[in-house]
Amino acid sequence: PSCDLSSRVSCSKVASTAYSKLVWGTQNSLLGIFYYFVLIVLALAFELSPDSYWILMTTLGLTFAGVVVSLYLIYLSLSVICVICPVCLATHIINFALLFLTLYITHMQRAFLEYDSFFLDAMAHSTKSTYGD
């Protein structure tokens, strides 16, 4: 493969280890494809229902779990296998970026909901008169 740059930087060496199948004998790459597919479905669901807090919390939990798995795989790559996979490293960086993006969106959504609630309460308790009548 084109990502086999040296004996220490190689995708095929990492893919040929026992650590490339961590869950139920399934390739980590297939699990990653499923993981990103679920994140895309959650993003589309959130787009259709932006005030659905459970979708946002599920996405936050999944991206956090993705970073935990990435940290474990980075540990395996650097300490146990002693080979760096460029493609794997790119997906780990993407997982960290997705977590930070999800944290930002969660923060903004909570701020919007608090502001919206405050605004609606203020409107409900305001006087109903207009000037110039």
N, C-alpha and C positions, 0 to 999 in steps of 0.2 A: 504493500500500500504506500501511497504517497506521503503518509504521515510518519513513516519509519525513517527518521533522520539519523539516528545513531543507535548504539546499544543501550543508551540511557534514555533516549527519547523515541518511543516506539508504540504505536497503537496495537500492532499485531502481538507484541510480547504481552501487553496488558490483557488483550482479549483472549489469549491462549492460557491464562492462569485460571485456577479454580475460583478465584475471586470475581471472575466475570459473570458468574451465575450465583448470586447471593441468595435469591429467594426461589424456593421450589424448583431449582434447576433451570429457571428461566433466564435467558440472557438479560443482563442489566440494560442493554440498549433497548430491548423490547419493552421492559418496564418503564424506561425513560420516555419512550414514544407514547405509551399509555398515560403516563403522568402528565406530559405536555398536552395530550388530547383532552384530558379531564380539565386541566387549567383553561384551555380554550373554550370548552363548553361552559365552565363557570363564568368566564369573562363575557360570553355572549348572553348568558342568563342574567348577569348583573347589568348588562347594557339594556336588556328588555325590562328589567325591574330594578332601577338604581337605588331604590330605598329599601331593598331587601337586605337586611343586616346579616341574616344567616348565610347568604351566599358569600358575602364579604368575609365573614368569620371562617367559613369553610376554606375559602381561598387562602386566607392568612395561615390557617393551620397546615394546609398542604404545602405552601411555600416554605413554612418553617421546617416541616418534616423533610422537604427537599434539600434544605441547607444542612440539616443534621446528617442526612445520607451523604451529601457531598463532602462534608467534613470527614466522615468515616472513610469514604473512598479516597480522599486526598491523603489521609493517614496511611491507608493501605498502599497507595501508589508510592509515597515517599519513604515509608519506613519498612514495609514488608516486601513489596515487589521491587522497590528501588528503580523503577522505570516510570517516566512521565509520559502520559498520553496526551498529545495536544488537543485532540477532539474532546477527550474527557475534561481536560482543564477548561476548555471553552464552555462546556455545559455547566461546570461548577460555577464559573463566573456568571453565566446566565441565571443560575439558580439564586445566587446572591443578589443580583440585580432585581429579579422578580420579587424576592422577599422585601427589599427596600421599597420597591414600587408599590407593593401591596400594603406595606406599613404606611406609606404616604397617603395612598387612597383611603385607607381606613381612618387615618387621622383627619383628612379633609371631609370625609363623609360624616364622621362624628361631629366635627365643628359645624358643618352645614345643618345637621339635624338639631343641634343645640341652638343655633342661630334661628332656624326656622321655627322651632318651638317657642323661643323667646319672642319672636316677631308676632306669631299668631296669638300668644297670650296678651301681648301689648295691644294688639288690634281689638281683641275681645273686650278688654277693659277700658278702651278709650271712649271718649264721648262721641256720639254719632252726629254731631252738628258740623255744618260746613260754614265757612265764612262767605259773606255776601248774600245770604238769604234774607 
